[in-house]
Amino acid sequence: MPLSPVPSAPSVLQMVLGLYGFLLPLLLYVVWSTLVLWDLGRRDDLRPAAVWGWALAVFVLPFVGPLAYLAVGGGGLSRPLKLVAVAGGAGAYVLVLAVGAAIGGIS
């Protein structure tokens, strides 16, 4: 009876990329939510109902709420800051996934 081949262990790079692939979306949500809540707390031009509505959207609709605020609202934030926060974070995540796929999959 032949022995089945032992699967190879993932490389250190695969494990690191797997960890980043798992944790980076959580980190992005935390950063985007913090940025939105910080901006909402500083704005005086919004009514309290609008502030509460945006804050509720941030927590009830993860990723969609903060991204919607940064795309549509976010009047107190500069355009370059919003662009770096959203595009830079999403670009870093896509890069981690692309490198992971290129080296043979993220384990």
C-alpha positions as CSV (number, residue, x, y, z in Angstrom):
1,M,0.0,0.0,0.0
2,P,1.7,3.2,-1.1
3,L,1.9,6.2,1.2
4,S,0.2,9.3,0.2
5,P,2.5,12.3,-0.3
6,V,2.9,14.7,2.6
7,P,1.6,18.2,1.7
8,S,4.3,20.8,1.8
9,A,4.2,23.4,4.6
10,P,3.5,27.0,3.6
11,S,6.5,29.3,3.3
12,V,7.0,32.1,5.7
13,L,6.1,34.6,3.0
14,Q,2.8,32.8,2.4
15,M,2.0,32.8,6.1
16,V,2.8,36.5,6.4
17,L,0.7,37.4,3.4
18,G,-2.1,35.2,4.7
19,L,-2.0,37.1,8.0
20,Y,-2.0,40.4,6.2
21,G,-4.8,39.3,3.9
22,F,-6.8,38.4,7.0
23,L,-6.0,41.5,9.2
24,L,-5.7,44.2,6.6
25,P,-9.5,44.5,5.9
26,L,-10.1,44.9,9.7
27,L,-7.4,47.5,9.9
28,L,-8.9,49.4,7.0
29,Y,-12.3,49.4,8.5
30,V,-10.9,50.7,11.8
31,V,-8.9,53.5,10.1
32,W,-11.8,54.5,7.8
33,S,-14.3,54.5,10.6
34,T,-12.0,56.5,12.9
35,L,-11.4,59.0,10.2
36,V,-15.1,59.4,9.6
37,L,-16.0,59.7,13.3
38,W,-13.2,62.2,13.9
39,D,-14.5,64.3,11.0
40,L,-18.1,64.1,12.2
41,G,-17.1,65.2,15.6
42,R,-15.3,68.3,14.2
43,R,-18.0,69.5,11.9
44,D,-20.4,72.2,13.0
45,D,-22.2,72.6,9.6
46,L,-24.2,69.3,10.0
47,R,-27.4,69.0,12.0
48,P,-27.2,66.5,14.9
49,A,-29.6,64.1,13.0
50,A,-27.2,64.0,10.0
51,V,-24.2,63.3,12.3
52,W,-26.1,60.5,14.0
53,G,-27.2,59.1,10.7
54,W,-23.7,59.0,9.3
55,A,-22.4,57.5,12.6
56,L,-25.1,54.8,12.4
57,A,-24.2,54.1,8.8
58,V,-20.6,53.6,9.8
59,F,-21.4,51.0,12.3
60,V,-24.4,49.3,10.7
61,L,-22.9,49.1,7.2
62,P,-19.3,48.1,7.6
63,F,-17.0,49.3,4.8
64,V,-20.0,50.7,2.9
65,G,-20.8,53.4,5.5
66,P,-17.3,54.8,5.9
67,L,-16.6,54.6,2.2
68,A,-19.9,56.4,1.4
69,Y,-19.1,59.2,3.8
70,L,-15.6,59.6,2.4
71,A,-17.0,59.6,-1.1
72,V,-20.1,61.8,-0.6
73,G,-19.7,63.5,2.7
74,G,-16.5,64.3,4.4
75,G,-16.6,68.0,3.9
76,G,-14.1,68.7,6.6
77,L,-11.4,66.4,5.1
78,S,-9.2,67.4,2.3
79,R,-9.5,65.6,-1.0
80,P,-5.9,64.2,-1.0
81,L,-6.4,62.8,2.5
82,K,-9.6,61.0,1.4
83,L,-7.9,59.7,-1.7
84,V,-4.9,58.4,0.2
85,A,-7.0,56.8,2.9
86,V,-9.4,55.0,0.5
87,A,-7.3,54.3,-2.6
88,G,-4.1,53.7,-0.6
89,G,-5.7,51.2,1.7
90,A,-7.6,49.4,-1.0
91,G,-4.5,49.3,-3.2
92,A,-2.4,47.8,-0.4
93,Y,-5.0,45.1,0.1
94,V,-5.1,44.3,-3.6
95,L,-1.3,44.2,-3.7
96,V,-1.2,41.7,-0.8
97,L,-3.8,39.5,-2.6
98,A,-1.9,39.8,-5.9
99,V,1.5,38.9,-4.4
100,G,-0.2,36.0,-2.5
101,A,-1.7,34.7,-5.7
102,A,1.5,35.1,-7.6
103,I,3.6,33.0,-5.2
104,G,1.2,30.1,-5.2
105,G,-1.8,31.1,-3.1
106,I,-2.1,32.5,0.4
107,S,-2.3,29.7,3.0
